[in-house]
Amino acid sequence: MEFLASVPVVLLLTVLIYVVAGRIVDLEVRVTERQLQKEGQAAIDATCSGSDSVP
């Protein structure tokens, strides 16, 4: 009977771990997207500013 009593606790902990892990992954994806956007914008700025000086 102790085993049956521990099943809901294990399920709750499993769900909690998945939720926390999902939020961490989502945060990492958002940070990575921002970094890629900044790098992409920097690359665009670098190429555009260089083309202005060409006659």
MDAnalysis code that builds the backbone (N, CA, C; Angstrom):
import MDAnalysis as mda
import numpy as np

u = mda.Universe.empty(165, n_residues=55, atom_resindex=np.repeat(np.arange(55), 3), trajectory=True)
u.add_TopologyAttr("name", ["N", "CA", "C"] * 55)
u.add_TopologyAttr("resid", np.arange(1, 56))
u.add_TopologyAttr("resname", ["MET", "GLU", "PHE", "LEU", "ALA", "SER", "VAL", "PRO", "VAL", "VAL", "LEU", "LEU", "LEU", "THR", "VAL", "LEU", "ILE", "TYR", "VAL", "VAL", "ALA", "GLY", "ARG", "ILE", "VAL", "ASP", "LEU", "GLU", "VAL", "ARG", "VAL", "THR", "GLU", "ARG", "GLN", "LEU", "GLN", "LYS", "GLU", "GLY", "GLN", "ALA", "ALA", "ILE", "ASP", "ALA", "THR", "CYS", "SER", "GLY", "SER", "ASP", "SER", "VAL", "PRO"])
u.atoms.positions = np.array([
    [0.813, -1.207, 0.000],
    [0.000, 0.000, 0.000],
    [0.851, 1.263, 0.000],
    [2.039, 1.184, 0.583],
    [2.905, 2.365, 0.570],
    [3.294, 2.733, -0.855],
    [3.452, 1.723, -1.689],
    [3.809, 1.980, -3.073],
    [2.707, 2.779, -3.774],
    [1.463, 2.402, -3.552],
    [0.350, 3.109, -4.183],
    [0.235, 4.543, -3.676],
    [0.618, 4.770, -2.442],
    [0.548, 6.120, -1.886],
    [1.639, 7.011, -2.472],
    [2.750, 6.435, -2.872],
    [3.854, 7.237, -3.398],
    [3.704, 7.534, -4.888],
    [2.813, 6.845, -5.582],
    [2.639, 7.046, -7.020],
    [2.217, 8.484, -7.343],
    [1.213, 9.059, -6.676],
    [0.856, 10.445, -7.002],
    [1.994, 11.433, -6.753],
    [2.782, 11.200, -5.731],
    [3.904, 12.088, -5.428],
    [4.938, 12.019, -6.550],
    [5.233, 10.828, -7.006],
    [6.204, 10.658, -8.089],
    [5.678, 11.302, -9.366],
    [4.401, 11.118, -9.660],
    [3.827, 11.732, -10.851],
    [3.862, 13.251, -10.755],
    [3.547, 13.783, -9.597],
    [3.570, 15.231, -9.406],
    [4.983, 15.776, -9.586],
    [5.964, 15.108, -9.015],
    [7.350, 15.550, -9.167],
    [7.794, 15.469, -10.627],
    [7.382, 14.419, -11.326],
    [7.742, 14.272, -12.735],
    [7.170, 15.418, -13.559],
    [5.905, 15.735, -13.333],
    [5.269, 16.833, -14.060],
    [5.956, 18.148, -13.729],
    [6.274, 18.354, -12.467],
    [6.946, 19.580, -12.049],
    [8.309, 19.720, -12.724],
    [9.048, 18.627, -12.805],
    [10.361, 18.657, -13.454],
    [10.212, 18.993, -14.935],
    [9.215, 18.391, -15.596],
    [8.998, 18.686, -17.017],
    [8.621, 20.144, -17.235],
    [7.794, 20.695, -16.360],
    [7.382, 22.093, -16.508],
    [8.577, 23.019, -16.329],
    [9.370, 22.780, -15.291],
    [10.538, 23.628, -15.035],
    [11.544, 23.499, -16.175],
    [11.786, 22.286, -16.632],
    [12.725, 22.082, -17.736],
    [12.217, 22.763, -19.008],
    [10.931, 22.696, -19.254],
    [10.360, 23.347, -20.421],
    [10.527, 24.848, -20.378],
    [10.357, 25.439, -19.208],
    [10.528, 26.886, -19.083],
    [11.986, 27.288, -19.269],
    [12.895, 26.469, -18.762],
    [14.323, 26.764, -18.936],
    [14.690, 26.700, -20.412],
    [14.214, 25.677, -21.110],
    [14.513, 25.547, -22.537],
    [13.908, 26.710, -23.309],
    [12.676, 27.099, -22.961],
    [12.029, 28.229, -23.632],
    [12.831, 29.509, -23.426],
    [13.319, 29.717, -22.210],
    [14.127, 30.906, -21.930],
    [15.418, 30.888, -22.732],
    [16.061, 29.720, -22.814],
    [17.291, 29.599, -23.585],
    [17.045, 29.899, -25.063],
    [15.922, 29.423, -25.587],
    [15.598, 29.669, -26.999],
    [15.391, 31.156, -27.230],
    [14.705, 31.820, -26.319],
    [14.479, 33.260, -26.467],
    [15.786, 34.033, -26.446],
    [16.681, 33.679, -25.527],
    [17.980, 34.358, -25.442],
    [18.778, 34.126, -26.717],
    [18.761, 32.891, -27.216],
    [19.490, 32.568, -28.441],
    [18.918, 33.339, -29.624],
    [17.593, 33.438, -29.714],
    [16.982, 34.192, -30.807],
    [17.392, 35.660, -30.754],
    [17.424, 36.239, -29.563],
    [17.832, 37.644, -29.436],
    [19.277, 37.833, -29.873],
    [20.147, 36.902, -29.472],
    [21.547, 37.007, -29.854],
    [21.703, 36.899, -31.372],
    [20.970, 35.982, -31.978],
    [21.051, 35.829, -33.432],
    [20.514, 37.066, -34.140],
    [19.448, 37.665, -33.601],
    [18.924, 38.884, -34.208],
    [19.930, 40.016, -34.109],
    [20.595, 40.137, -32.959],
    [21.601, 41.192, -32.800],
    [22.765, 40.976, -33.752],
    [23.230, 39.722, -33.858],
    [24.342, 39.427, -34.757],
    [23.937, 39.658, -36.210],
    [22.719, 39.270, -36.552],
    [22.240, 39.484, -37.909],
    [22.120, 40.962, -38.228],
    [21.621, 41.735, -37.279],
    [21.492, 43.178, -37.487],
    [22.872, 43.820, -37.591],
    [23.824, 43.350, -36.798],
    [25.180, 43.886, -36.869],
    [25.801, 43.574, -38.232],
    [25.533, 42.381, -38.739],
    [26.064, 42.019, -40.054],
    [25.425, 42.873, -41.144],
    [24.126, 43.107, -41.029],
    [23.434, 43.953, -42.013],
    [23.981, 45.369, -41.950],
    [24.155, 45.882, -40.740],
    [24.691, 47.238, -40.588],
    [26.100, 47.344, -41.176],
    [26.907, 46.309, -40.949],
    [28.282, 46.337, -41.445],
    [28.303, 46.312, -42.972],
    [27.462, 45.510, -43.578],
    [27.475, 45.440, -45.044],
    [26.843, 46.673, -45.650],
    [25.822, 47.199, -45.040],
    [25.162, 48.389, -45.600],
    [26.044, 49.630, -45.464],
    [26.730, 49.777, -44.348],
    [27.559, 50.957, -44.162],
    [28.765, 50.917, -45.117],
    [29.245, 49.736, -45.446],
    [30.341, 49.598, -46.379],
    [29.931, 49.929, -47.791],
    [28.704, 49.632, -48.149],
    [28.257, 49.878, -49.530],
    [27.981, 51.364, -49.767],
    [27.816, 52.158, -48.701],
    [27.562, 53.595, -48.876],
    [28.789, 54.320, -49.405],
    [29.992, 53.805, -49.070],
    [31.204, 54.508, -49.476],
    [31.628, 54.155, -50.889],
    [30.982, 53.151, -51.506],
    [31.334, 52.779, -52.879],
    [30.703, 53.776, -53.839],
    [31.499, 54.338, -54.757],
    [30.949, 55.334, -55.698],
    [30.014, 54.719, -56.733],
])
